[in-house]
Each structure stands twice: as structure tokens, then as C-alpha cells.
Amino acid sequence: MATRQGASLDRKKLMADPIMVTTIVVLIAFLTLFILYPLAILLVDSFITDTGLTFDVFKRIFKIPTFKTAITNTLKVGFLVGILSTAVGLLFAYVEVYVRSNKFMGGLFKIVSLLPVVSPPFVLSLSMIMLFGKAGIITRYLLGIFDNSVYGFWGITIVQSMTFFPVCYMMFRGLLKNIDPSLEEAARDMGASRSKVFTSVTLPLLLPGIGNAFLVTFIESIADFANPMIIGGSYDTLATTIYLQITGAYDKAGAAAMAVVLLCITLVMFAVQKYYLEAKSTATLTGKASRQRMLIEDKSVRIPLTILCSAMALFVIIMYICVPIGALFPTWGYKFFPFTTKWFKLIFTRYKGFKAFKDSFVLSVISAPITALLSMIISYLVVKRKFKGKGFIEAVSMLAMAVPGTVLGVGYIRGFAGGVFHTGFMQGLYGTGAILVIVFIVRSLPTGTRSGIAALRQIDKSIEESAYDMGANSMKVFTTVTLPLIKDSFLSGLVTAFVRSITAISAIILLVTPQFLLITVQINEFAEKGSYGLACAFATLLIVVTYTAVALMNLFIKHFGTSRKFKEEI
């Protein structure tokens, strides 16, 4: 009874606040129009034709041999990348949390976890070609191998595994730190070996987390467009097949049906990961460790694991360093010395480099604060407010996490090229910078929302209720009370949104027009042509711009973020 009365009172307070009601209505309209509608139009285009409801489009695409091959190839790569990334990520996390190591190892791990964040998604593909291709430094000039090919299944698998394992490493590091060391020490006191403790105690506690990490990397792998496009060669995947179906075959209806197939795969995996494994993982590992863990110091364990992880981390770092070095080679594959800056000069004198960087930077700077603010508003509504549409807002805002960029791009083409439901309404949005900004916002929204929800759950509701009792409206409370308390989360969401926007490729490559030059599209174009010097020069400058922006934003967060005293209190 008391619960129903409380809910009724909350609804009355909400309806009496026009600013909050307007915010909710506008937010629902935005999420419906720019997330649900593009996905719905894909289904409409795939199932409904001039003759009515039909499966003819699906029947036609499944008769295309390359499409059936692409599905098989995508699943094979996804499963193997998921297994490899999970295994390597677990190894790195275990060594950091359980094995005594020096500061050098900690620094290596931090660099490895940061590099994929601030780099374009296809940098490692460029490095793999330059090091191990037919004209590669290692294969051709050091080992004398002239017929080696890195393109295809193994090229994609290795590159994606190196790109995505840091994500698993970050996930496992948090899980391992939350395991109470007394459980493992009790097994050791009873005579169990370290391997027995790991297999019988640690591993069972990690199983939900392992499944979670596998599915996250599996989804990332099958949704990846840039790496298969550059290093895939003739090895077709769903993401590249959809792209070529539009740009090569000019078959938008077929591409929409293919996008629906890819979307169904990712949504099933996302549902399992989100609603089963995440809940199970939370129930298994709760709270923090009761005391500090006794780190492994046995040389028989410490030395081999340290050497293995250091070697792998150094290899990944060398792969990233290879890109700026490759931008200094005079002619790739034939002449490496003396170093030259001609490729950097060419991108600004002949290939409109200034415009590419200006367009990418401006669009990312516009989208980042909007994304961060929207994320905090959604988080606030989900955590602090009770109303009927709350579940809808949370679910749809998180849905973009499960939608591959290529699928979203096709949805926006089908949804806005002829206007909403092909009526001409909002047709002017297509081909403009606004639609690119909207795509950036939609792609980054789930990350910022998750961060905001975690931060808001730490704030007692009595703080905001005091402001309401003193007569402040919802806008005043949010801007003067709530937002300052979650300032760190807002600013970190700002940084993340900027980085994800300026390094995005899969969702925008189908939407960008000659009016806008984006750096990632330029890199992809030159890499496809085999102009690796120009591609590396663009990629190097993009990494420098991104890393500089992240460093400046982090400096800003350090000086203007939440005070240390408040951090200690929460």
C-alpha cells in the first residue's frame, strides 16, 4: 500500500514539473527517431515490398553465394577472436592482480590498455601488412619470405584479437580484484597446488565473467568493418558484404536484409550478455576483497608469466609504433631510408588534409558535449525518477551498443534518404553534418549512460530532495546539485565521446558525402589503394590529435573535477 502511494506521489510530482515532462518527451522522441526508427525501417524494407509482406528479399540474398559464405566466415572469426581475446585478457589481468611485478610491467599494461582507445580501429591492420605482408619488413627483408600473405582469415583474427583483448583485460582486472583472497588461501592451506586453486576456486568464480568477456568481443568482432575491409582481402564478412552491396551492387533493399541478419546475431548475443551473464556475474562477485592479496613470488610462476606478458605487450606496442615509422618511409616495400616527411606534406598540399582534420575535429567537438549531457540526463531519469517510460529510455539508449555501425549506417540511409517513412519529412537531414553528429551521439550514448548510472547510484536522494523542498525546480536541481556531484563522470563521458567520434568509421562511411572529409574515411581509402605512406601519415596525425585532446581533457578533469575530499567521502 505504502509503495503504491509513494509511486502515485512520484507521478504527481513529475506531472507538476513541466520542464521534466518536456525533457522526457523530447528524449523519447529522439531515441525513437534516431535509434528505433532506422532499425524498424530495415525490417520494413526487408519484409514489405510493392506486393505486400514477403520474404522474397531474404530468399534472394541467401541465393548469393558470397552472402552465405560471409555469414560462415563472420561466425568463425567471431568465435576464434572471442576465445583468443578472452584468454589473453585473462592472462594479463591474472599477472597484474596475482603476480608480484615491477613498475615497468604496470606501465606496459597501462599503455596496452590505452592504445586501442585513442587509435583508429584499423591501425593494427596497417601494421600487420607493413610488417608481415609480401613487402613486409620482417617477412621480406629480415626472413627473405616473398610469397607470404597476411590477408584473409588469420590476418583478421590476429588483428582483431590484438585490438580487443585489452577490453577483456580491463574487465577481468576488476573481477579478479573483487575475489576474496581468503577463499583461495583456504584451498592452499589444505594442500592444493596453485594450478588446482585456479581451476577449482578462481576459475569457477570467473566463469560468468569469462562468458561476458567472450560475448562482448564476439559482438565487437562480427560488427567490425574497418579491419576486415583492409586486411580481409577476398575473405568476406557480413560487415564488408553489406557495404559492398550498397556501394558496388547498388542494392539497398538487399543490403537492408543483410543488415537485419547481422543485427539479429548481435542482438541475440547482446541479450545473453546483458540479461543473463551480467546478472549472474553480479551475483557471484559482490563487494570488495576483505583484505590485501598475498602476491605470487615463486620464480617458477612469476618469471615465465612476466616474460610472456611483457613480450606480448611489447609486440602490440611495436605494432602501433610501426604506423608513424611507416609514414616516414620514402617508398613502401622498396626504399625505407633515408626517412622523409613527404607524405605529411602531401596530405596537406594535395589531399586536403586541413579540411579532413577540421571536419573531423569540429563534428567530434560538437557531438561530444551533447552526448555527455544526454548521457547524464538519461542516467538521472533512470536512477532518480519513477515514471512509466523509464524502462523504455534505458533499454533503447543501451540498444545502440548492440547495433553494428554498418547496420546503423544502412538504417539511416533507408530511413532518411527519402524522408521519414519515405514521406519527404526530414529528408534534408541526409547528407549533412547534422546526421553525422547524430550518429556520433547514438554510438557513444551507451558508454556515457552506463558511467552516469554508476555515479548517480552513489548519491543519496536526500541531497536533491532538500533542494526540491527549498523550491528549486528539476532543471535547477539537476544543474546546481546533481551535475556538480557527477562532474567527473560527465567529463570522462565527454572524453570518451570525443575519442569514439573522431576515430569512428563503420557507421559513417556509408553516410559521409563529398561535402565532408573525415580522417578515418581518408585512411581507409588510401589503405584500400595500397598507398600505405599516406594512410600512415593520416593515422599518425589522428593519433597525435586524439591523444593530445585526451591529455588536455584529463588535465581539465584533474583541476576542475570533483574535489578529493568529496571523492574520499563517497
SULLINHU-V562926 format. One line per field, one symbol per residue. ss: DSSP state (H for helix, E for strand, L for the rest). psi: psi as a letter, one per 30 degrees, with the letter a starting at -180 (. if undefined). A space follows every 50 residues. Layout:
ss->???
psi->???
This chain:
ss->LHHHHHHHHHHHHHHLLHHHHHHHHHHHHHHHHHHHHHHHHHHHHHHEEL LEELLHHHHHHHLLHHHHHHHHHHHHHHHHHHHHHHHHHHHHHHHHHHEL LLHHHHHHHHHHHHHHHHLLLLHHHHHHHHHHLLLLHHHHHHLLLLLLLL LLHHHHHHHHHHHHHHHHHHHHHHHHHLLLHHHHHHHHHLLLLHHHHHHH HHHHHHHHHHHHHHHHHHHHHHHLLHHHHHHLLLLLLHHHHHHHHHHLLL LHHHHHHHHHHHHHHHHHHHHHHHHHHHHHHHHHLLLLLLLLLLLELLHH HHHHHHHHHHHHHHHHHHHHHHHHHHLLLLELLLELLLLLLHHHHHHHHL LLHHHHHHHHHHHHHHHHHHHHHHHHHHHHHHHHLLLLLHHHHHHHHHHH HHLLHHHHHHHHHHHHLLLHHHLLLLHHHLLLHHHHHHHHHHHHHHHHHH HHHHHHLLLLHHHHHHHHHLLLLHHHHHHHHHHHHLHHHHHHHHHHHHHH HHLLLLLLLLLLLLLLLLHHHHHHHHHHHLLHHHHHHHHHHHHHHHHHHH HHHHHHHHHHLLLHHHHHHL
psi->eeeeeeeeeeeeeeffjeeeeeeeeeeeeeeeefeeeeeefeeefefkaf faklgeeeeefffjefeeeeeeeeeeeeeeeeeeeeeeeeeeeeeeefkk llfeeeeeeeeefeefegllfgefeeeeefegafgleeeefefgkfgkkf kaeeeeeeeeefefffeeeeeeeeeeffkjffeeeeeefggkleeeeeff eeeeffeeeeeeeeeeeeeeeffkeeeeeegfbgjkleeeeeefeefefh ieeeeeeeeeeeeeeeeeeeeeeefdeeeeeefejkalkflkkjkkfkef eeeeeeeeeeeeeeeeeeeeffeeefffkejkfekfllllgeeeeeffee gheeeeeeeeeeeeeeeeeeeeeeeeeeeeeeefljlegeeeeeeeefef ffjkeeeeeeeeefffeglkhhffkgefekglfeeeeeeeeeefeeeeee eeeeefffkkffeeeeeefggkleeeeeefeeeefheeeeeeeeeeeeee efgkeefffffklffkjkeeeeeeeeeefgifeeeeeeeeeeeeeeeeee eeeeeeeefgakleeeeee.
